[in-house]
Amino acid sequence: MVEFDTVYNRLNTNCIKWDSIEDTYGETDLLPLWIADMDFKANPPVLDALKKTAEQGLLGYSPAPDSLYEAIQAWQKRRHDYAVSKEAILFNSGVVPSLSIAIQAYTKPGDAVLIHDPVYPPFAKVVEQNNRKLVRSSLLIEQGHFVINLEELEKQIIAEDVRLFILCNPHNPGGRVWTKSELEAFGKLCAKYDVLVISDEIHQDLIFAPHVFTTFTNVHPTFKDFSITLTAATKTFNLAGIKNSMIFIENPDLRKQFVEAQERNFQNEINIFGYVGTEAAYQNGDTWLEELLVYLKENIDTVSEFLKTELPEVKMMRPEGTYLIWLDFSALGLTDAKLQNQLVHKGKVVLNPGITFGPNGTQHMRLNVACPKETLLEGLRRIKHSFE
Ligand SMILES: Cc1ncc(COP(=O)(O)O)c(C=O)c1O
């Protein structure tokens, strides 16, 4: 039995995934397969580093140490062939907070910001809450996978005078690992119209061979001039609660603007445990990550087999990366409310409603498979039961 098979009782551990759902849905015994964290314990070297810091007991304000920069640079080079320079690296307490800072740094109220539809829901929220104009570009589906609609994108950029694009690379919820040539075509279009690209690469390490992740900034030597990269070790290593993330900004002018906005928000000093956990994960995490990817792929295969034999009406988009599966329930002909209702109140299973990812997410659900097989199989049985 590998470690990933161990089922932990996460109830009453103050975790959103398990502990918030009774209040939200008014039901007990719900099985959560929603929010993107994993039901696995963190890698032991990360836990040891956090314990060591706690035991040392000196927890005053602390800057990012040189050893952390080195660990990040080594990880980026080793895993993604990206030679990020030390001066390009900034830190923040999360990718979503960094999105908000970037919007404030690079646009003014009323400016148009483009995102894909469907995409990770906070993208829309962060644009609207900063009083920018939200424009959504529909992804197309080709051979069962999302592809970028460059034609529509160009029209929208012109019509709305778009200033900024928030790219999800790899894509949540579709699990697309955009290829280098897709990113190149997309990036050239953005460059043509002076659209700045914020590339959210938090899922960059969760990639299934033969797919290869490409950091947007690295696609072409000119792309670093008009893009910034947001990433973190927290998704890869299941450390979301330590709230740490990185921003890579090679262009000095863009970096200065970002830092100024970050300082205006007093977000330039962050949690010591975030730094410690990130460094330990990047220094000691390769083997754990390789084993995780094998486990996740098996879970994805399990979902695929189950749906084929037990619930053929529900179609899955096979992810090339991430541990999230985009499920199409449209053949059941249910409204979004009815679909959610049946899953929660009949099946007693909680997924993320597709409609929260944008209008194109109607009649879809996002399933999180980063859990022990036993939990996943129970979840699949509950999904099936929802429609019996
Ligand atoms: C695409 C994407 N960006 C950002 C986040 C959250 O990042 P953070 O917790 O660092 O704000 C998630 C979490 O699921 C995500 O999927």
The ligand as a Tripos MOL2 file, in Angstrom:
@<TRIPOS>MOLECULE
LIG
   16    16     1     0     0
SMALL
NO_CHARGES

@<TRIPOS>ATOM
      1 C1         -5.4730   28.2490  -11.6570 C.3       1 LIG1
      2 C2         -5.3740   28.5190  -10.1930 C.ar      1 LIG1
      3 N1         -4.8100   29.6540   -9.7590 N.ar      1 LIG1
      4 C3         -4.6850   29.9360   -8.4440 C.ar      1 LIG1
      5 C4         -5.1600   29.0660   -7.4910 C.ar      1 LIG1
      6 C5         -5.0540   29.4150   -6.0380 C.3       1 LIG1
      7 O1         -3.8160   29.9570   -5.7570 O.3       1 LIG1
      8 P1         -3.4980   30.5720   -4.3080 P.3       1 LIG1
      9 O2         -4.0260   29.6270   -3.2940 O.co2     1 LIG1
     10 O3         -2.0040   30.6610   -4.3180 O.co2     1 LIG1
     11 O4         -4.1410   31.9200   -4.2830 O.co2     1 LIG1
     12 C6         -5.7650   27.8680   -7.8920 C.ar      1 LIG1
     13 C7         -6.3090   26.9350   -6.8920 C.2       1 LIG1
     14 O5         -6.9380   25.9910   -7.1980 O.2       1 LIG1
     15 C8         -5.8690   27.5910   -9.2780 C.ar      1 LIG1
     16 O6         -6.4210   26.4670   -9.7130 O.3       1 LIG1
@<TRIPOS>BOND
     1     1     2 1
     2     2     3 ar
     3     2    15 ar
     4     3     4 ar
     5     4     5 ar
     6     5     6 1
     7     5    12 ar
     8     6     7 1
     9     7     8 1
    10     8     9 2
    11     8    10 1
    12     8    11 1
    13    12    13 1
    14    12    15 ar
    15    13    14 2
    16    15    16 1
@<TRIPOS>SUBSTRUCTURE
     1 LIG1         1 GROUP 0 **** ****
